[in-house]
Amino acid sequence: MNPTLTTLLNHRSIRKFTAEKLTPTEVDTLVSAAQHAATSTFSQQYSIISVTDPQKLAVLGEITGHPWLEGAGHYFLMVADQYRNAQLTPKNATTTANLHSTDKLLAGIFDAAIATEAMVTAGESLGLGSTVMGSILNDTLRVISLFNLPELTFPVLGLAVGHPAEKPALKPRLPQELVHFDNDYQPITANDPILSGYNHLITTYYHERGSHQRDETFTHHIVTEMSRDPKQRAEILVALAQQGFTLNSPIQD
Ligand SMILES: Cc1cc2nc3c(=O)[nH]c(=O)nc-3n(C[C@H](O)[C@H](O)[C@H](O)COP(=O)(O)O)c2cc1C
């Protein structure tokens, strides 16, 4: 064990914060940690928006269903960004195809997501807690318009950071046998005994944790997640098209 591993292995999302705001130095430190994360083709194809406007925070609270984010010590919006690259690139058929491609969309999303995790871990190393929020995509078009996101950008994640006012129990993860394989993919079946053991562990976790106790297994949780109405987020594809991402391979053109 070393301090880095201790931080990584003690991660838990924090959803209750004290009233203390992050200092400008803390904000700069988190952004630096994000910037030093690996970045696809060294293109640094993401932007970070600090959201301090209370009205915008309130809208994000509504969109995500997490009004508590308004009381966080700081809020970041992580944006996949090929717009900056477009400004640096002379326009021709090849550069246009690249900038609008699925490949570059994914690269921006990878960059934004990896940068987000760097901020989470950096924050935790400073005693801060955070919650990553994919729920900004509950109303992607509204987020795009709220932050004036130009063509070739896309909101990826929100990140609420602050001084923790709770210490939830660690959520047990899947046994490694189910996620880490040697050389070949190992398919799972729903009645796998290792999965059954994990389901028992998750049931105990949900019974014993401090809040929102309930009867739950991992299998049931996944069934619930997969049973949500897919139309709820169908707008994502509309938003991607609006932002200029074609989801086409140039070979198809
Ligand atoms: C991509 C992504 C999106 C997430 N979106 C949300 C969210 O919208 N709201 C939320 O409360 N937590 C969100 N989370 C946090 C997860 O719920 C959390 O990481 C997971 O339940 C495991 O719990 P832990 O982080 O406490 O270990 C998100 C996490 C990730 C990685």
The ligand as an SDF file (V2000), in Angstrom:
LIG
                    3D

 31 33  0  0  0  0  0  0  0  0999 V2000
  -19.9820    8.0300  -15.8190 C   0  0  0  0  0  0  0  0  0  0  0  0
  -20.6010    8.1280  -14.4460 C   0  0  0  0  0  0  0  0  0  0  0  0
  -21.8070    8.7670  -14.2740 C   0  0  0  0  0  0  0  0  0  0  0  0
  -22.3660    8.8950  -13.0010 C   0  0  0  0  0  0  0  0  0  0  0  0
  -23.5070    9.6000  -12.8540 N   0  0  0  0  0  0  0  0  0  0  0  0
  -24.0110    9.7930  -11.6150 C   0  0  0  0  0  0  0  0  0  0  0  0
  -25.1220   10.6390  -11.4290 C   0  0  0  0  0  0  0  0  0  0  0  0
  -25.6500   11.2170  -12.3710 O   0  0  0  0  0  0  0  0  0  0  0  0
  -25.6090   10.8050  -10.1810 N   0  0  0  0  0  0  0  0  0  0  0  0
  -25.0150   10.2000   -9.1020 C   0  0  0  0  0  0  0  0  0  0  0  0
  -25.4890   10.3990   -7.9760 O   0  0  0  0  0  0  0  0  0  0  0  0
  -23.9360    9.4110   -9.2450 N   0  0  0  0  0  0  0  0  0  0  0  0
  -23.4180    9.1970  -10.4620 C   0  0  0  0  0  0  0  0  0  0  0  0
  -22.2980    8.4460  -10.6290 N   0  0  0  0  0  0  0  0  0  0  0  0
  -21.6700    7.8190   -9.4580 C   0  0  0  0  0  0  0  0  0  0  0  0
  -22.0040    6.3420   -9.3790 C   0  0  0  0  0  0  0  0  0  0  0  0
  -23.3660    6.1710   -8.9950 O   0  0  0  0  0  0  0  0  0  0  0  0
  -21.0720    5.6850   -8.3570 C   0  0  0  0  0  0  0  0  0  0  0  0
  -19.7440    5.8460   -8.7640 O   0  0  0  0  0  0  0  0  0  0  0  0
  -21.3880    4.2030   -8.2020 C   0  0  0  0  0  0  0  0  0  0  0  0
  -22.6670    3.9940   -7.6450 O   0  0  0  0  0  0  0  0  0  0  0  0
  -20.3740    3.5470   -7.2860 C   0  0  0  0  0  0  0  0  0  0  0  0
  -20.3830    4.1590   -6.0080 O   0  0  0  0  0  0  0  0  0  0  0  0
  -19.0690    4.8220   -5.4110 P   0  0  0  0  0  0  0  0  0  0  0  0
  -18.5720    5.8590   -6.3760 O   0  0  0  0  0  0  0  0  0  0  0  0
  -19.5150    5.4480   -4.1120 O   0  0  0  0  0  0  0  0  0  0  0  0
  -18.0810    3.7380   -5.1850 O   0  0  0  0  0  0  0  0  0  0  0  0
  -21.7180    8.3050  -11.8740 C   0  0  0  0  0  0  0  0  0  0  0  0
  -20.4940    7.6550  -12.0600 C   0  0  0  0  0  0  0  0  0  0  0  0
  -19.9380    7.5780  -13.3180 C   0  0  0  0  0  0  0  0  0  0  0  0
  -18.5950    6.8890  -13.4900 C   0  0  0  0  0  0  0  0  0  0  0  0
  1  2  1  0
  2  3  1  0
  2 30  2  0
  3  4  2  0
  4  5  1  0
  4 28  1  0
  5  6  2  0
  6  7  1  0
  6 13  1  0
  7  8  2  0
  7  9  1  0
  9 10  1  0
 10 11  2  0
 10 12  1  0
 12 13  2  0
 13 14  1  0
 14 15  1  0
 14 28  1  0
 15 16  1  0
 16 17  1  0
 16 18  1  0
 18 19  1  0
 18 20  1  0
 20 21  1  0
 20 22  1  0
 22 23  1  0
 23 24  1  0
 24 25  2  0
 24 26  1  0
 24 27  1  0
 28 29  2  0
 29 30  1  0
 30 31  1  0
M  END
$$$$
